[in-house]
Amino acid sequence: MGEEDFGHLERLVSELDARGLLARVVKTHSGRAFVRVINPNATSLAENVTCRPHTPVKDHRDWYYWWSWGERMHHADDPAGAATKVARVLAAVGE
């Protein structure tokens, strides 16, 4: 896990915390990292978000947050926008 993806994950955690979700960076034994997010009002509503580059473009990589099912979610330069999407997906009925 590089410093760049860890920094993106930490910024996402801050934004998710600000929205009332429980979030933390989890590092696996293999060195991969992801953000585990849980809605504290409905703990069965949870998601794992990763951060990685999409495709190298002329020696420049665009970093994105990715849903657990492998779909690209949001550009990593906008953790607030990504957190809004995650909060919307994890919202319980009536929240």
Protein Blocks (a to p, Z undefined) as FASTA:
>chain_A
ZZklmmmmmmmmmmmmmnopacdddddfkopacdddddfklmkbccddddddfbdeehia
cdddddfkopafbdfklmmlmmmmmmmmmpcehZZ
